[in-house]
Amino acid sequence: MTEHDGATEEHRVSGEGLVAKVKELIHQGNIRRIIVKNDEGRSILEIPLTVGLVGAVLLPVMVALGAIAALAGSYTLLVEKHASGEP
């Protein structure tokens, strides 16, 4: 983790660890959105997460993440969390 301001976090991950890290973040349950950025800082995928989003709905996202992970060496995950009183 490189930055944390309460509602937003940045995580630097390798291509091999991209899918595993996103799965880990989703299981935390308090994530609003995950943005995957390449080495140049460009957003290449945004994953909006809503309450009740589960398994089969996330499968295409995980497949896309796997394909993206094969393209470059490292990525930055920008993670937007729900505020403490938000659902």
PDB file as gemmi writes it, atoms N, CA and C in Angstrom:
CRYST1    1.000    1.000    1.000  90.00  90.00  90.00 P 1                      
ATOM      1  N   MET A   1       0.864  -1.173   0.000  1.00  0.00           N  
ATOM      2  CA  MET A   1       0.000   0.000   0.000  1.00  0.00           C  
ATOM      3  C   MET A   1       0.899   1.221   0.000  1.00  0.00           C  
ATOM      4  N   THR A   2       0.608   2.161  -0.886  1.00  0.00           N  
ATOM      5  CA  THR A   2       1.451   3.333  -0.980  1.00  0.00           C  
ATOM      6  C   THR A   2       0.803   4.598  -0.456  1.00  0.00           C  
ATOM      7  N   GLU A   3      -0.510   4.618  -0.430  1.00  0.00           N  
ATOM      8  CA  GLU A   3      -1.195   5.841   0.013  1.00  0.00           C  
ATOM      9  C   GLU A   3      -2.521   5.457   0.650  1.00  0.00           C  
ATOM     10  N   HIS A   4      -2.894   6.187   1.699  1.00  0.00           N  
ATOM     11  CA  HIS A   4      -4.183   5.926   2.343  1.00  0.00           C  
ATOM     12  C   HIS A   4      -4.683   7.224   2.959  1.00  0.00           C  
ATOM     13  N   ASP A   5      -5.882   7.652   2.543  1.00  0.00           N  
ATOM     14  CA  ASP A   5      -6.436   8.881   3.100  1.00  0.00           C  
ATOM     15  C   ASP A   5      -7.797   8.652   3.736  1.00  0.00           C  
ATOM     16  N   GLY A   6      -8.142   7.419   4.055  1.00  0.00           N  
ATOM     17  CA  GLY A   6      -9.411   7.127   4.693  1.00  0.00           C  
ATOM     18  C   GLY A   6     -10.444   6.594   3.721  1.00  0.00           C  
ATOM     19  N   ALA A   7     -10.584   7.208   2.549  1.00  0.00           N  
ATOM     20  CA  ALA A   7     -11.583   6.761   1.589  1.00  0.00           C  
ATOM     21  C   ALA A   7     -10.956   6.188   0.324  1.00  0.00           C  
ATOM     22  N   THR A   8      -9.676   6.439   0.105  1.00  0.00           N  
ATOM     23  CA  THR A   8      -8.998   5.978  -1.100  1.00  0.00           C  
ATOM     24  C   THR A   8      -7.647   5.381  -0.733  1.00  0.00           C  
ATOM     25  N   GLU A   9      -7.327   4.265  -1.381  1.00  0.00           N  
ATOM     26  CA  GLU A   9      -6.031   3.622  -1.176  1.00  0.00           C  
ATOM     27  C   GLU A   9      -5.418   3.312  -2.532  1.00  0.00           C  
ATOM     28  N   GLU A  10      -4.102   3.277  -2.590  1.00  0.00           N  
ATOM     29  CA  GLU A  10      -3.403   2.823  -3.781  1.00  0.00           C  
ATOM     30  C   GLU A  10      -2.562   1.621  -3.416  1.00  0.00           C  
ATOM     31  N   HIS A  11      -2.613   0.603  -4.264  1.00  0.00           N  
ATOM     32  CA  HIS A  11      -1.820  -0.606  -4.078  1.00  0.00           C  
ATOM     33  C   HIS A  11      -1.026  -0.831  -5.347  1.00  0.00           C  
ATOM     34  N   ARG A  12       0.261  -1.061  -5.209  1.00  0.00           N  
ATOM     35  CA  ARG A  12       1.130  -1.375  -6.343  1.00  0.00           C  
ATOM     36  C   ARG A  12       1.251  -2.891  -6.415  1.00  0.00           C  
ATOM     37  N   VAL A  13       0.923  -3.494  -7.558  1.00  0.00           N  
ATOM     38  CA  VAL A  13       0.975  -4.951  -7.696  1.00  0.00           C  
ATOM     39  C   VAL A  13       1.647  -5.335  -9.005  1.00  0.00           C  
ATOM     40  N   SER A  14       2.229  -6.532  -8.999  1.00  0.00           N  
ATOM     41  CA  SER A  14       2.817  -7.070 -10.228  1.00  0.00           C  
ATOM     42  C   SER A  14       1.702  -7.662 -11.077  1.00  0.00           C  
ATOM     43  N   GLY A  15       2.000  -7.914 -12.331  1.00  0.00           N  
ATOM     44  CA  GLY A  15       1.017  -8.537 -13.218  1.00  0.00           C  
ATOM     45  C   GLY A  15       0.527  -9.864 -12.676  1.00  0.00           C  
ATOM     46  N   GLU A  16       1.473 -10.667 -12.107  1.00  0.00           N  
ATOM     47  CA  GLU A  16       1.094 -11.987 -11.583  1.00  0.00           C  
ATOM     48  C   GLU A  16       0.170 -11.888 -10.377  1.00  0.00           C  
ATOM     49  N   GLY A  17       0.288 -10.820  -9.601  1.00  0.00           N  
ATOM     50  CA  GLY A  17      -0.512 -10.677  -8.392  1.00  0.00           C  
ATOM     51  C   GLY A  17      -1.789  -9.883  -8.558  1.00  0.00           C  
ATOM     52  N   LEU A  18      -2.058  -9.420  -9.780  1.00  0.00           N  
ATOM     53  CA  LEU A  18      -3.198  -8.530 -10.017  1.00  0.00           C  
ATOM     54  C   LEU A  18      -4.531  -9.184  -9.659  1.00  0.00           C  
ATOM     55  N   VAL A  19      -4.812 -10.353 -10.203  1.00  0.00           N  
ATOM     56  CA  VAL A  19      -6.099 -11.007  -9.960  1.00  0.00           C  
ATOM     57  C   VAL A  19      -6.255 -11.350  -8.480  1.00  0.00           C  
ATOM     58  N   ALA A  20      -5.202 -11.884  -7.873  1.00  0.00           N  
ATOM     59  CA  ALA A  20      -5.279 -12.262  -6.458  1.00  0.00           C  
ATOM     60  C   ALA A  20      -5.554 -11.052  -5.570  1.00  0.00           C  
ATOM     61  N   LYS A  21      -4.897  -9.928  -5.852  1.00  0.00           N  
ATOM     62  CA  LYS A  21      -5.099  -8.727  -5.041  1.00  0.00           C  
ATOM     63  C   LYS A  21      -6.515  -8.188  -5.194  1.00  0.00           C  
ATOM     64  N   VAL A  22      -7.043  -8.182  -6.418  1.00  0.00           N  
ATOM     65  CA  VAL A  22      -8.414  -7.709  -6.633  1.00  0.00           C  
ATOM     66  C   VAL A  22      -9.399  -8.612  -5.898  1.00  0.00           C  
ATOM     67  N   LYS A  23      -9.207  -9.923  -5.951  1.00  0.00           N  
ATOM     68  CA  LYS A  23     -10.084 -10.841  -5.211  1.00  0.00           C  
ATOM     69  C   LYS A  23     -10.029 -10.551  -3.712  1.00  0.00           C  
ATOM     70  N   GLU A  24      -8.814 -10.334  -3.212  1.00  0.00           N  
ATOM     71  CA  GLU A  24      -8.652 -10.021  -1.789  1.00  0.00           C  
ATOM     72  C   GLU A  24      -9.404  -8.749  -1.414  1.00  0.00           C  
ATOM     73  N   LEU A  25      -9.290  -7.724  -2.241  1.00  0.00           N  
ATOM     74  CA  LEU A  25      -9.978  -6.459  -1.976  1.00  0.00           C  
ATOM     75  C   LEU A  25     -11.493  -6.621  -2.019  1.00  0.00           C  
ATOM     76  N   ILE A  26     -11.996  -7.387  -2.976  1.00  0.00           N  
ATOM     77  CA  ILE A  26     -13.442  -7.602  -3.096  1.00  0.00           C  
ATOM     78  C   ILE A  26     -13.970  -8.305  -1.850  1.00  0.00           C  
ATOM     79  N   HIS A  27     -13.207  -9.252  -1.321  1.00  0.00           N  
ATOM     80  CA  HIS A  27     -13.650  -9.989  -0.135  1.00  0.00           C  
ATOM     81  C   HIS A  27     -13.691  -9.123   1.123  1.00  0.00           C  
ATOM     82  N   GLN A  28     -13.018  -7.975   1.103  1.00  0.00           N  
ATOM     83  CA  GLN A  28     -13.083  -7.062   2.252  1.00  0.00           C  
ATOM     84  C   GLN A  28     -14.501  -6.534   2.449  1.00  0.00           C  
ATOM     85  N   GLY A  29     -15.243  -6.381   1.351  1.00  0.00           N  
ATOM     86  CA  GLY A  29     -16.640  -6.011   1.446  1.00  0.00           C  
ATOM     87  C   GLY A  29     -16.964  -4.535   1.584  1.00  0.00           C  
ATOM     88  N   ASN A  30     -15.992  -3.680   1.812  1.00  0.00           N  
ATOM     89  CA  ASN A  30     -16.287  -2.260   1.983  1.00  0.00           C  
ATOM     90  C   ASN A  30     -15.750  -1.426   0.823  1.00  0.00           C  
ATOM     91  N   ILE A  31     -15.577  -2.061  -0.327  1.00  0.00           N  
ATOM     92  CA  ILE A  31     -15.014  -1.405  -1.498  1.00  0.00           C  
ATOM     93  C   ILE A  31     -16.130  -0.914  -2.413  1.00  0.00           C  
ATOM     94  N   ARG A  32     -16.032   0.326  -2.846  1.00  0.00           N  
ATOM     95  CA  ARG A  32     -17.002   0.919  -3.756  1.00  0.00           C  
ATOM     96  C   ARG A  32     -16.586   0.721  -5.211  1.00  0.00           C  
ATOM     97  N   ARG A  33     -15.286   0.926  -5.487  1.00  0.00           N  
ATOM     98  CA  ARG A  33     -14.799   0.836  -6.861  1.00  0.00           C  
ATOM     99  C   ARG A  33     -13.299   0.563  -6.850  1.00  0.00           C  
ATOM    100  N   ILE A  34     -12.857  -0.221  -7.837  1.00  0.00           N  
ATOM    101  CA  ILE A  34     -11.437  -0.477  -8.026  1.00  0.00           C  
ATOM    102  C   ILE A  34     -11.073  -0.019  -9.431  1.00  0.00           C  
ATOM    103  N   ILE A  35     -10.024   0.772  -9.534  1.00  0.00           N  
ATOM    104  CA  ILE A  35      -9.542   1.251 -10.826  1.00  0.00           C  
ATOM    105  C   ILE A  35      -8.147   0.667 -11.034  1.00  0.00           C  
ATOM    106  N   VAL A  36      -7.954   0.004 -12.171  1.00  0.00           N  
ATOM    107  CA  VAL A  36      -6.653  -0.564 -12.506  1.00  0.00           C  
ATOM    108  C   VAL A  36      -5.952   0.417 -13.436  1.00  0.00           C  
ATOM    109  N   LYS A  37      -4.731   0.830 -13.039  1.00  0.00           N  
ATOM    110  CA  LYS A  37      -3.956   1.771 -13.848  1.00  0.00           C  
ATOM    111  C   LYS A  37      -2.654   1.108 -14.290  1.00  0.00           C  
ATOM    112  N   ASN A  38      -2.204   1.458 -15.496  1.00  0.00           N  
ATOM    113  CA  ASN A  38      -0.940   0.922 -15.984  1.00  0.00           C  
ATOM    114  C   ASN A  38       0.229   1.742 -15.457  1.00  0.00           C  
ATOM    115  N   ASP A  39       1.455   1.411 -15.903  1.00  0.00           N  
ATOM    116  CA  ASP A  39       2.651   2.102 -15.424  1.00  0.00           C  
ATOM    117  C   ASP A  39       2.654   3.596 -15.739  1.00  0.00           C  
ATOM    118  N   GLU A  40       1.953   3.992 -16.807  1.00  0.00           N  
ATOM    119  CA  GLU A  40       1.893   5.409 -17.173  1.00  0.00           C  
ATOM    120  C   GLU A  40       0.815   6.166 -16.415  1.00  0.00           C  
ATOM    121  N   GLY A  41       0.065   5.468 -15.558  1.00  0.00           N  
ATOM    122  CA  GLY A  41      -0.974   6.117 -14.779  1.00  0.00           C  
ATOM    123  C   GLY A  41      -2.319   6.198 -15.474  1.00  0.00           C  
ATOM    124  N   ARG A  42      -2.442   5.532 -16.618  1.00  0.00           N  
ATOM    125  CA  ARG A  42      -3.724   5.532 -17.346  1.00  0.00           C  
ATOM    126  C   ARG A  42      -4.652   4.458 -16.796  1.00  0.00           C  
ATOM    127  N   SER A  43      -5.916   4.817 -16.622  1.00  0.00           N  
ATOM    128  CA  SER A  43      -6.918   3.845 -16.190  1.00  0.00           C  
ATOM    129  C   SER A  43      -7.194   2.886 -17.340  1.00  0.00           C  
ATOM    130  N   ILE A  44      -7.077   1.585 -17.057  1.00  0.00           N  
ATOM    131  CA  ILE A  44      -7.348   0.611 -18.101  1.00  0.00           C  
ATOM    132  C   ILE A  44      -8.570  -0.254 -17.796  1.00  0.00           C  
ATOM    133  N   LEU A  45      -9.026  -0.228 -16.540  1.00  0.00           N  
ATOM    134  CA  LEU A  45     -10.231  -0.960 -16.179  1.00  0.00           C  
ATOM    135  C   LEU A  45     -10.791  -0.372 -14.892  1.00  0.00           C  
ATOM    136  N   GLU A  46     -12.107  -0.145 -14.870  1.00  0.00           N  
ATOM    137  CA  GLU A  46     -12.785   0.285 -13.652  1.00  0.00           C  
ATOM    138  C   GLU A  46     -13.793  -0.789 -13.273  1.00  0.00           C  
ATOM    139  N   ILE A  47     -13.755  -1.172 -12.010  1.00  0.00           N  
ATOM    140  CA  ILE A  47     -14.658  -2.208 -11.517  1.00  0.00           C  
ATOM    141  C   ILE A  47     -15.550  -1.591 -10.449  1.00  0.00           C  
ATOM    142  N   PRO A  48     -16.792  -1.242 -10.802  1.00  0.00           N  
ATOM    143  CA  PRO A  48     -17.716  -0.732  -9.776  1.00  0.00           C  
ATOM    144  C   PRO A  48     -18.268  -1.911  -8.973  1.00  0.00           C  
ATOM    145  N   LEU A  49     -18.255  -1.798  -7.662  1.00  0.00           N  
ATOM    146  CA  LEU A  49     -18.739  -2.878  -6.807  1.00  0.00           C  
ATOM    147  C   LEU A  49     -19.935  -2.389  -6.020  1.00  0.00           C  
ATOM    148  N   THR A  50     -21.007  -3.135  -6.110  1.00  0.00           N  
ATOM    149  CA  THR A  50     -22.214  -2.777  -5.376  1.00  0.00           C  
ATOM    150  C   THR A  50     -22.512  -3.861  -4.356  1.00  0.00           C  
ATOM    151  N   VAL A  51     -23.329  -3.542  -3.394  1.00  0.00           N  
ATOM    152  CA  VAL A  51     -23.725  -4.514  -2.390  1.00  0.00           C  
ATOM    153  C   VAL A  51     -24.429  -5.664  -3.092  1.00  0.00           C  
ATOM    154  N   GLY A  52     -24.047  -6.873  -2.762  1.00  0.00           N  
ATOM    155  CA  GLY A  52     -24.681  -8.045  -3.342  1.00  0.00           C  
ATOM    156  C   GLY A  52     -24.031  -8.560  -4.610  1.00  0.00           C  
ATOM    157  N   LEU A  53     -22.972  -7.934  -5.065  1.00  0.00           N  
ATOM    158  CA  LEU A  53     -22.270  -8.397  -6.251  1.00  0.00           C  
ATOM    159  C   LEU A  53     -21.511  -9.666  -5.890  1.00  0.00           C  
ATOM    160  N   VAL A  54     -21.807 -10.758  -6.596  1.00  0.00           N  
ATOM    161  CA  VAL A  54     -21.206 -12.048  -6.233  1.00  0.00           C  
ATOM    162  C   VAL A  54     -20.737 -12.841  -7.440  1.00  0.00           C  
ATOM    163  N   GLY A  55     -20.055 -13.932  -7.147  1.00  0.00           N  
ATOM    164  CA  GLY A  55     -19.524 -14.949  -8.034  1.00  0.00           C  
ATOM    165  C   GLY A  55     -19.663 -14.811  -9.526  1.00  0.00           C  
ATOM    166  N   ALA A  56     -20.771 -15.278 -10.076  1.00  0.00           N  
ATOM    167  CA  ALA A  56     -20.943 -15.353 -11.527  1.00  0.00           C  
ATOM    168  C   ALA A  56     -20.877 -13.983 -12.188  1.00  0.00           C  
ATOM    169  N   VAL A  57     -21.303 -12.951 -11.487  1.00  0.00           N  
ATOM    170  CA  VAL A  57     -21.265 -11.603 -12.042  1.00  0.00           C  
ATOM    171  C   VAL A  57     -19.817 -11.126 -12.168  1.00  0.00           C  
ATOM    172  N   LEU A  58     -18.969 -11.552 -11.252  1.00  0.00           N  
ATOM    173  CA  LEU A  58     -17.567 -11.125 -11.261  1.00  0.00           C  
ATOM    174  C   LEU A  58     -16.690 -11.953 -12.196  1.00  0.00           C  
ATOM    175  N   LEU A  59     -17.164 -13.090 -12.673  1.00  0.00           N  
ATOM    176  CA  LEU A  59     -16.353 -13.956 -13.519  1.00  0.00           C  
ATOM    177  C   LEU A  59     -15.803 -13.254 -14.757  1.00  0.00           C  
ATOM    178  N   PRO A  60     -16.612 -12.521 -15.529  1.00  0.00           N  
ATOM    179  CA  PRO A  60     -16.052 -11.824 -16.695  1.00  0.00           C  
ATOM    180  C   PRO A  60     -15.002 -10.776 -16.317  1.00  0.00           C  
ATOM    181  N   VAL A  61     -15.170 -10.153 -15.169  1.00  0.00           N  
ATOM    182  CA  VAL A  61     -14.193  -9.170 -14.698  1.00  0.00           C  
ATOM    183  C   VAL A  61     -12.869  -9.859 -14.394  1.00  0.00           C  
ATOM    184  N   MET A  62     -12.918 -11.017 -13.757  1.00  0.00           N  
ATOM    185  CA  MET A  62     -11.700 -11.750 -13.424  1.00  0.00           C  
ATOM    186  C   MET A  62     -10.995 -12.238 -14.694  1.00  0.00           C  
ATOM    187  N   VAL A  63     -11.759 -12.643 -15.695  1.00  0.00           N  
ATOM    188  CA  VAL A  63     -11.173 -13.065 -16.973  1.00  0.00           C  
ATOM    189  C   VAL A  63     -10.467 -11.876 -17.631  1.00  0.00           C  
ATOM    190  N   ALA A  64     -11.097 -10.711 -17.623  1.00  0.00           N  
ATOM    191  CA  ALA A  64     -10.484  -9.506 -18.188  1.00  0.00           C  
ATOM    192  C   ALA A  64      -9.222  -9.132 -17.422  1.00  0.00           C  
ATOM    193  N   LEU A  65      -9.263  -9.242 -16.102  1.00  0.00           N  
ATOM    194  CA  LEU A  65      -8.078  -8.934 -15.288  1.00  0.00           C  
ATOM    195  C   LEU A  65      -6.926  -9.878 -15.619  1.00  0.00           C  
ATOM    196  N   GLY A  66      -7.235 -11.145 -15.839  1.00  0.00           N  
ATOM    197  CA  GLY A  66      -6.206 -12.113 -16.202  1.00  0.00           C  
ATOM    198  C   GLY A  66      -5.536 -11.745 -17.512  1.00  0.00           C  
ATOM    199  N   ALA A  67      -6.324 -11.299 -18.479  1.00  0.00           N  
ATOM    200  CA  ALA A  67      -5.780 -10.883 -19.772  1.00  0.00           C  
ATOM    201  C   ALA A  67      -4.933  -9.627 -19.624  1.00  0.00           C  
ATOM    202  N   ILE A  68      -5.396  -8.695 -18.824  1.00  0.00           N  
ATOM    203  CA  ILE A  68      -4.653  -7.453 -18.593  1.00  0.00           C  
ATOM    204  C   ILE A  68      -3.340  -7.746 -17.875  1.00  0.00           C  
ATOM    205  N   ALA A  69      -3.373  -8.652 -16.916  1.00  0.00           N  
ATOM    206  CA  ALA A  69      -2.176  -8.978 -16.136  1.00  0.00           C  
ATOM    207  C   ALA A  69      -1.049  -9.485 -17.021  1.00  0.00           C  
ATOM    208  N   ALA A  70      -1.383 -10.135 -18.118  1.00  0.00           N  
ATOM    209  CA  ALA A  70      -0.371 -10.685 -19.017  1.00  0.00           C  
ATOM    210  C   ALA A  70       0.314  -9.608 -19.856  1.00  0.00           C  
ATOM    211  N   LEU A  71      -0.233  -8.396 -19.893  1.00  0.00           N  
ATOM    212  CA  LEU A  71       0.272  -7.354 -20.779  1.00  0.00           C  
ATOM    213  C   LEU A  71       1.445  -6.553 -20.228  1.00  0.00           C  
ATOM    214  N   ALA A  72       1.559  -6.400 -18.943  1.00  0.00           N  
ATOM    215  CA  ALA A  72       2.613  -5.532 -18.395  1.00  0.00           C  
ATOM    216  C   ALA A  72       3.120  -6.083 -17.067  1.00  0.00           C  
ATOM    217  N   GLY A  73       4.191  -5.491 -16.586  1.00  0.00           N  
ATOM    218  CA  GLY A  73       4.837  -5.969 -15.372  1.00  0.00           C  
ATOM    219  C   GLY A  73       4.200  -5.524 -14.080  1.00  0.00           C  
ATOM    220  N   SER A  74       3.705  -4.285 -14.027  1.00  0.00           N  
ATOM    221  CA  SER A  74       3.141  -3.815 -12.767  1.00  0.00           C  
ATOM    222  C   SER A  74       1.967  -2.865 -13.009  1.00  0.00           C  
ATOM    223  N   TYR A  75       1.121  -2.786 -11.998  1.00  0.00           N  
ATOM    224  CA  TYR A  75      -0.087  -1.971 -12.061  1.00  0.00           C  
ATOM    225  C   TYR A  75      -0.292  -1.262 -10.737  1.00  0.00           C  
ATOM    226  N   THR A  76      -1.111  -0.235 -10.766  1.00  0.00           N  
ATOM    227  CA  THR A  76      -1.550   0.430  -9.552  1.00  0.00           C  
ATOM    228  C   THR A  76      -3.054   0.226  -9.445  1.00  0.00           C  
ATOM    229  N   LEU A  77      -3.501  -0.204  -8.282  1.00  0.00           N  
ATOM    230  CA  LEU A  77      -4.931  -0.338  -8.014  1.00  0.00           C  
ATOM    231  C   LEU A  77      -5.347   0.839  -7.159  1.00  0.00           C  
ATOM    232  N   LEU A  78      -6.261   1.634  -7.653  1.00  0.00           N  
ATOM    233  CA  LEU A  78      -6.845   2.729  -6.888  1.00  0.00           C  
ATOM    234  C   LEU A  78      -8.145   2.196  -6.316  1.00  0.00           C  
ATOM    235  N   VAL A  79      -8.233   2.147  -5.004  1.00  0.00           N  
ATOM    236  CA  VAL A  79      -9.367   1.523  -4.324  1.00  0.00           C  
ATOM    237  C   VAL A  79     -10.167   2.590  -3.604  1.00  0.00           C  
ATOM    238  N   GLU A  80     -11.441   2.733  -3.972  1.00  0.00           N  
ATOM    239  CA  GLU A  80     -12.337   3.667  -3.300  1.00  0.00           C  
ATOM    240  C   GLU A  80     -13.190   2.876  -2.333  1.00  0.00           C  
ATOM    241  N   LYS A  81     -13.115   3.246  -1.053  1.00  0.00           N  
ATOM    242  CA  LYS A  81     -13.880   2.557  -0.032  1.00  0.00           C  
ATOM    243  C   LYS A  81     -15.112   3.365   0.337  1.00  0.00           C  
ATOM    244  N   HIS A  82     -16.114   2.661   0.877  1.00  0.00           N  
ATOM    245  CA  HIS A  82     -17.296   3.335   1.401  1.00  0.00           C  
ATOM    246  C   HIS A  82     -16.899   4.098   2.662  1.00  0.00           C  
ATOM    247  N   ALA A  83     -17.493   5.268   2.852  1.00  0.00           N  
ATOM    248  CA  ALA A  83     -17.287   6.027   4.083  1.00  0.00           C  
ATOM    249  C   ALA A  83     -17.871   5.215   5.236  1.00  0.00           C  
ATOM    250  N   SER A  84     -17.435   5.462   6.430  1.00  0.00           N  
ATOM    251  CA  SER A  84     -17.813   4.646   7.591  1.00  0.00           C  
ATOM    252  C   SER A  84     -19.322   4.523   7.798  1.00  0.00           C  
ATOM    253  N   GLY A  85     -20.119   5.504   7.464  1.00  0.00           N  
ATOM    254  CA  GLY A  85     -21.558   5.411   7.636  1.00  0.00           C  
ATOM    255  C   GLY A  85     -22.313   4.940   6.410  1.00  0.00           C  
ATOM    256  N   GLU A  86     -21.610   4.755   5.301  1.00  0.00           N  
ATOM    257  CA  GLU A  86     -22.236   4.382   4.036  1.00  0.00           C  
ATOM    258  C   GLU A  86     -22.425   2.886   3.925  1.00  0.00           C  
ATOM    259  N   PRO A  87     -23.472   2.432   3.219  1.00  0.00           N  
ATOM    260  CA  PRO A  87     -23.663   0.987   2.990  1.00  0.00           C  
ATOM    261  C   PRO A  87     -22.713   0.448   1.957  1.00  0.00           C  
TER     262      PRO A  87                                                      
END                                                                             
